Amino acid sequence: MPCFSIFFGTLTNNCSRVVSLDVPLIVDGSGSKTVSASAFGSGPANNVGCRAEGLNRQTTIVWYSNGGSYVYLPSFGASADIGLTGAFVPDGGQLLVNCQIGQSGRLDVINWTP
């Protein structure tokens, strides 16, 4: 991950472009999942946007949170939560979160319902 620096588990984008990051999340069973990403951006050029994605076992069908739209930081200058609802995981499926992290943007924590 050449664009990222890691500090106490947070990831900061050190590249001069937006970088996409997929994070697989462990699930206990099927159903609708809620994901929350805590992130930081000092301004619009450092924004962070995420969406949750539930996939079937064959990775041929995907259920996105928020209708497939990325949800971006609601404010800048302090860490803030990005709420993602509506991702569905079928039996044997998987859940991941995809974040678009702007230059100097930081992904802090991801929480979800397993």
C-alpha positions as CSV (number, residue, x, y, z in Angstrom):
1,M,0.0,0.0,0.0
2,P,2.5,2.6,-1.2
3,C,0.0,5.5,-0.8
4,F,-0.9,4.9,2.8
5,S,0.9,5.6,6.1
6,I,-0.4,3.7,9.1
7,F,-0.6,5.3,12.6
8,F,-2.2,3.4,15.4
9,G,-4.4,1.5,12.9
10,T,-5.5,4.6,10.9
11,L,-4.7,4.9,7.2
12,T,-3.7,8.3,5.7
13,N,-3.5,8.8,1.9
14,N,-0.1,10.3,1.1
15,C,-0.6,10.3,-2.6
16,S,-1.6,13.4,-4.6
17,R,-4.7,11.6,-5.9
18,V,-7.8,9.9,-4.6
19,V,-7.1,6.3,-3.6
20,S,-9.7,3.5,-3.4
21,L,-9.5,1.0,-0.6
22,D,-11.5,-2.2,-0.1
23,V,-11.8,-3.6,3.4
24,P,-13.3,-7.0,3.9
25,L,-15.5,-7.3,7.0
26,I,-16.3,-10.6,8.9
27,V,-20.0,-11.4,9.2
28,D,-21.7,-13.9,11.4
29,G,-24.7,-14.6,9.2
30,S,-26.9,-13.3,6.4
31,G,-29.1,-10.2,6.5
32,S,-29.0,-6.5,6.2
33,K,-25.9,-4.9,7.6
34,T,-25.1,-1.4,8.9
35,V,-21.6,-0.1,8.6
36,S,-20.1,3.1,10.0
37,A,-16.7,4.5,9.0
38,S,-15.0,7.2,11.1
39,A,-12.7,9.3,8.9
40,F,-11.0,12.7,8.8
41,G,-10.5,15.3,6.1
42,S,-9.2,18.8,6.7
43,G,-11.3,20.2,3.8
44,P,-13.1,19.2,0.6
45,A,-9.8,18.2,-1.2
46,N,-9.2,15.7,1.6
47,N,-12.7,14.2,1.6
48,V,-13.4,10.6,2.4
49,G,-16.4,8.8,0.9
50,C,-17.5,5.2,1.6
51,R,-20.1,2.6,0.7
52,A,-20.8,-0.9,2.0
53,E,-21.1,-3.8,-0.4
54,G,-22.7,-7.2,0.3
55,L,-21.9,-9.9,-2.3
56,N,-23.1,-13.4,-3.0
57,R,-20.7,-16.3,-2.7
58,Q,-20.0,-16.2,-6.5
59,T,-19.5,-12.4,-6.4
60,T,-22.0,-12.0,-9.3
61,I,-24.6,-10.0,-7.4
62,V,-24.0,-7.0,-5.2
63,W,-26.2,-5.2,-2.7
64,Y,-24.9,-1.7,-2.0
65,S,-25.6,0.6,1.0
66,N,-27.3,3.9,0.3
67,G,-28.5,2.8,-3.1
68,G,-24.9,2.5,-4.4
69,S,-23.9,6.1,-3.7
70,Y,-20.8,6.9,-1.8
71,V,-21.5,8.8,1.5
72,Y,-18.9,11.5,2.2
73,L,-17.8,13.2,5.4
74,P,-20.5,15.5,6.8
75,S,-17.9,18.0,8.1
76,F,-14.2,18.7,8.0
77,G,-11.5,19.5,10.6
78,A,-12.3,16.6,13.0
79,S,-13.0,12.9,12.7
80,A,-16.7,12.3,11.8
81,D,-18.8,9.2,11.2
82,I,-20.0,8.2,7.7
83,G,-23.2,6.0,8.1
84,L,-23.9,3.3,5.6
85,T,-27.1,1.3,5.6
86,G,-28.8,-1.2,3.4
87,A,-26.0,-3.6,2.4
88,F,-27.4,-7.1,2.3
89,V,-25.4,-10.3,2.7
90,P,-27.0,-13.6,1.6
91,D,-26.1,-17.0,3.1
92,G,-22.4,-17.7,2.4
93,G,-21.9,-14.2,1.1
94,Q,-19.4,-11.5,2.1
95,L,-19.4,-7.9,3.2
96,L,-16.8,-5.2,2.4
97,V,-16.5,-1.5,2.6
98,N,-15.0,0.6,-0.2
99,C,-13.7,4.0,0.6
100,Q,-12.5,6.8,-1.7
101,I,-9.8,8.7,0.3
102,G,-8.7,12.1,-0.9
103,Q,-5.1,13.4,-0.6
104,S,-4.2,13.6,3.1
105,G,-7.6,12.1,4.0
106,R,-7.6,9.6,6.8
107,L,-9.7,6.5,7.5
108,D,-9.8,5.9,11.3
109,V,-12.2,3.1,12.3
110,I,-14.8,0.9,10.7
111,N,-17.7,-0.5,12.8
112,W,-20.4,-2.9,11.5
113,T,-23.1,-5.3,12.5
114,P,-21.6,-8.8,12.0
